[in-house]
Amino acid sequence: MGVRRGSCYTVQDGRAILRKRHCPRCGPGVLMAEHEDRSACGRCGYTEFKK
């Protein structure tokens, strides 16, 4: 099912701040999932491993 889009934002000083990042391959509109050891795109499979 996934995470609701609204939970990916925080509000600071009356502005919405995106907590997750967009996929560099798919572009704006596709957010990457944050795992313990990596960030991954569910659409294209792009993965960045954390150090």
N, CA, C and O atoms as a GROMACS GRO file, in nm:
protein
  204
    1MET      N    1   0.082  -0.118   0.000
    1MET     CA    2   0.000   0.000   0.000
    1MET      C    3   0.086   0.124   0.000
    1MET      O    4   0.066   0.211  -0.085
    2GLY      N    5   0.184   0.137   0.091
    2GLY     CA    6   0.275   0.251   0.086
    2GLY      C    7   0.242   0.358   0.188
    2GLY      O    8   0.149   0.346   0.267
    3VAL      N    9   0.321   0.462   0.183
    3VAL     CA   10   0.308   0.574   0.275
    3VAL      C   11   0.228   0.685   0.208
    3VAL      O   12   0.243   0.710   0.089
    4ARG      N   13   0.144   0.749   0.285
    4ARG     CA   14   0.067   0.861   0.231
    4ARG      C   15   0.159   0.978   0.203
    4ARG      O   16   0.252   1.004   0.279
    5ARG      N   17   0.134   1.048   0.095
    5ARG     CA   18   0.220   1.156   0.048
    5ARG      C   19   0.234   1.267   0.152
    5ARG      O   20   0.342   1.327   0.164
    6GLY      N   21   0.130   1.296   0.228
    6GLY     CA   22   0.134   1.403   0.326
    6GLY      C   23   0.231   1.378   0.440
    6GLY      O   24   0.278   1.472   0.502
    7SER      N   25   0.262   1.252   0.468
    7SER     CA   26   0.354   1.221   0.577
    7SER      C   27   0.500   1.243   0.536
    7SER      O   28   0.589   1.229   0.620
    8CYS      N   29   0.525   1.275   0.411
    8CYS     CA   30   0.661   1.299   0.362
    8CYS      C   31   0.704   1.444   0.381
    8CYS      O   32   0.815   1.480   0.345
    9TYR      N   33   0.617   1.527   0.438
    9TYR     CA   34   0.644   1.669   0.456
    9TYR      C   35   0.639   1.706   0.603
    9TYR      O   36   0.568   1.643   0.682
   10THR      N   37   0.714   1.810   0.640
   10THR     CA   38   0.704   1.871   0.772
   10THR      C   39   0.672   2.019   0.750
   10THR      O   40   0.697   2.073   0.643
   11VAL      N   41   0.618   2.084   0.851
   11VAL     CA   42   0.584   2.226   0.840
   11VAL      C   43   0.677   2.306   0.931
   11VAL      O   44   0.685   2.280   1.051
   12GLN      N   45   0.746   2.403   0.872
   12GLN     CA   46   0.835   2.492   0.947
   12GLN      C   47   0.808   2.635   0.903
   12GLN      O   48   0.813   2.666   0.784
   13ASP      N   49   0.779   2.720   0.997
   13ASP     CA   50   0.752   2.862   0.969
   13ASP      C   51   0.643   2.880   0.864
   13ASP      O   52   0.650   2.971   0.781
   14GLY      N   53   0.542   2.794   0.868
   14GLY     CA   54   0.431   2.806   0.774
   14GLY      C   55   0.459   2.754   0.634
   14GLY      O   56   0.378   2.775   0.544
   15ARG      N   57   0.572   2.688   0.614
   15ARG     CA   58   0.607   2.634   0.482
   15ARG      C   59   0.620   2.482   0.491
   15ARG      O   60   0.665   2.429   0.592
   16ALA      N   61   0.581   2.415   0.386
   16ALA     CA   62   0.595   2.269   0.380
   16ALA      C   63   0.735   2.234   0.330
   16ALA      O   64   0.778   2.283   0.225
   17ILE      N   65   0.806   2.150   0.406
   17ILE     CA   66   0.942   2.108   0.371
   17ILE      C   67   0.939   1.958   0.342
   17ILE      O   68   0.893   1.879   0.424
   18LEU      N   69   0.989   1.921   0.225
   18LEU     CA   70   0.994   1.780   0.186
   18LEU      C   71   1.104   1.709   0.264
   18LEU      O   72   1.219   1.754   0.264
   19ARG      N   73   1.071   1.598   0.331
   19ARG     CA   74   1.168   1.521   0.409
   19ARG      C   75   1.240   1.418   0.324
   19ARG      O   76   1.354   1.382   0.355
   20LYS      N   77   1.178   1.368   0.220
   20LYS     CA   78   1.238   1.267   0.134
   20LYS      C   79   1.292   1.334   0.008
   20LYS      O   80   1.259   1.448  -0.021
   21ARG      N   81   1.376   1.261  -0.066
   21ARG     CA   82   1.430   1.318  -0.188
   21ARG      C   83   1.368   1.255  -0.312
   21ARG      O   84   1.314   1.144  -0.307
   22HIS      N   85   1.376   1.328  -0.420
   22HIS     CA   86   1.325   1.279  -0.549
   22HIS      C   87   1.427   1.186  -0.613
   22HIS      O   88   1.547   1.198  -0.589
   23CYS      N   89   1.380   1.094  -0.693
   23CYS     CA   90   1.468   1.003  -0.765
   23CYS      C   91   1.541   1.081  -0.875
   23CYS      O   92   1.477   1.153  -0.951
   24PRO      N   93   1.675   1.068  -0.884
   24PRO     CA   94   1.749   1.140  -0.987
   24PRO      C   95   1.720   1.089  -1.129
   24PRO      O   96   1.737   1.164  -1.225
   25ARG      N   97   1.678   0.966  -1.143
   25ARG     CA   98   1.645   0.911  -1.275
   25ARG      C   99   1.504   0.949  -1.319
   25ARG      O  100   1.483   0.993  -1.432
   26CYS      N  101   1.406   0.931  -1.229
   26CYS     CA  102   1.265   0.953  -1.263
   26CYS      C  103   1.227   1.100  -1.259
   26CYS      O  104   1.135   1.143  -1.329
   27GLY      N  105   1.297   1.180  -1.177
   27GLY     CA  106   1.272   1.322  -1.170
   27GLY      C  107   1.169   1.359  -1.065
   27GLY      O  108   1.128   1.275  -0.984
   28PRO      N  109   1.127   1.486  -1.066
   28PRO     CA  110   1.031   1.534  -0.966
   28PRO      C  111   0.900   1.456  -0.971
   28PRO      O  112   0.850   1.421  -1.078
   29GLY      N  113   0.846   1.431  -0.854
   29GLY     CA  114   0.720   1.359  -0.845
   29GLY      C  115   0.734   1.216  -0.798
   29GLY      O  116   0.637   1.155  -0.754
   30VAL      N  117   0.856   1.161  -0.807
   30VAL     CA  118   0.880   1.023  -0.763
   30VAL      C  119   0.977   1.030  -0.646
   30VAL      O  120   1.093   1.067  -0.662
   31LEU      N  121   0.928   0.993  -0.527
   31LEU     CA  122   1.011   0.998  -0.407
   31LEU      C  123   1.080   0.866  -0.381
   31LEU      O  124   1.029   0.760  -0.416
   32MET      N  125   1.197   0.874  -0.319
   32MET     CA  126   1.274   0.754  -0.287
   32MET      C  127   1.239   0.706  -0.147
   32MET      O  128   1.218   0.786  -0.057
   33ALA      N  129   1.233   0.575  -0.130
   33ALA     CA  130   1.206   0.515   0.000
   33ALA      C  131   1.333   0.518   0.084
   33ALA      O  132   1.442   0.493   0.032
   34GLU      N  133   1.319   0.548   0.211
   34GLU     CA  134   1.433   0.552   0.303
   34GLU      C  135   1.436   0.423   0.385
   34GLU      O  136   1.348   0.398   0.466
   35HIS      N  137   1.539   0.342   0.362
   35HIS     CA  138   1.561   0.221   0.438
   35HIS      C  139   1.677   0.244   0.534
   35HIS      O  140   1.742   0.349   0.528
   36GLU      N  141   1.705   0.149   0.620
   36GLU     CA  142   1.812   0.164   0.719
   36GLU      C  143   1.948   0.182   0.654
   36GLU      O  144   2.029   0.262   0.700
   37ASP      N  145   1.975   0.106   0.547
   37ASP     CA  146   2.107   0.108   0.485
   37ASP      C  147   2.109   0.163   0.342
   37ASP      O  148   2.214   0.163   0.278
   38ARG      N  149   1.994   0.209   0.292
   38ARG     CA  150   1.989   0.255   0.153
   38ARG      C  151   1.867   0.342   0.128
   38ARG      O  152   1.773   0.345   0.208
   39SER      N  153   1.871   0.413   0.016
   39SER     CA  154   1.755   0.486  -0.036
   39SER      C  155   1.725   0.423  -0.171
   39SER      O  156   1.815   0.401  -0.252
   40ALA      N  157   1.598   0.393  -0.198
   40ALA     CA  158   1.564   0.321  -0.319
   40ALA      C  159   1.439   0.379  -0.385
   40ALA      O  160   1.347   0.425  -0.317
   41CYS      N  161   1.437   0.376  -0.517
   41CYS     CA  162   1.321   0.419  -0.594
   41CYS      C  163   1.238   0.295  -0.626
   41CYS      O  164   1.290   0.196  -0.678
   42GLY      N  165   1.110   0.300  -0.596
   42GLY     CA  166   1.022   0.187  -0.623
   42GLY      C  167   0.978   0.179  -0.767
   42GLY      O  168   0.924   0.076  -0.810
   43ARG      N  169   0.999   0.285  -0.841
   43ARG     CA  170   0.955   0.287  -0.980
   43ARG      C  171   1.060   0.228  -1.075
   43ARG      O  172   1.030   0.140  -1.155
   44CYS      N  173   1.186   0.278  -1.066
   44CYS     CA  174   1.290   0.234  -1.160
   44CYS      C  175   1.394   0.143  -1.096
   44CYS      O  176   1.472   0.080  -1.167
   45GLY      N  177   1.396   0.136  -0.961
   45GLY     CA  178   1.492   0.049  -0.893
   45GLY      C  179   1.625   0.114  -0.859
   45GLY      O  180   1.714   0.047  -0.808
   46TYR      N  181   1.640   0.244  -0.887
   46TYR     CA  182   1.764   0.315  -0.854
   46TYR      C  183   1.788   0.307  -0.704
   46TYR      O  184   1.695   0.331  -0.625
   47THR      N  185   1.911   0.274  -0.662
   47THR     CA  186   1.944   0.256  -0.520
   47THR      C  187   2.073   0.329  -0.488
   47THR      O  188   2.170   0.323  -0.564
   48GLU      N  189   2.074   0.399  -0.375
   48GLU     CA  190   2.194   0.460  -0.321
   48GLU      C  191   2.217   0.401  -0.182
   48GLU      O  192   2.128   0.409  -0.098
   49PHE      N  193   2.334   0.344  -0.159
   49PHE     CA  194   2.366   0.283  -0.030
   49PHE      C  195   2.427   0.387   0.062
   49PHE      O  196   2.507   0.471   0.019
   50LYS      N  197   2.389   0.383   0.190
   50LYS     CA  198   2.442   0.475   0.290
   50LYS      C  199   2.571   0.420   0.344
   50LYS      O  200   2.590   0.298   0.350
   51LYS      N  201   2.660   0.508   0.383
   51LYS     CA  202   2.792   0.466   0.435
   51LYS      C  203   2.784   0.430   0.579
   51LYS      O  204   2.885   0.392   0.639
   0.00000   0.00000   0.00000
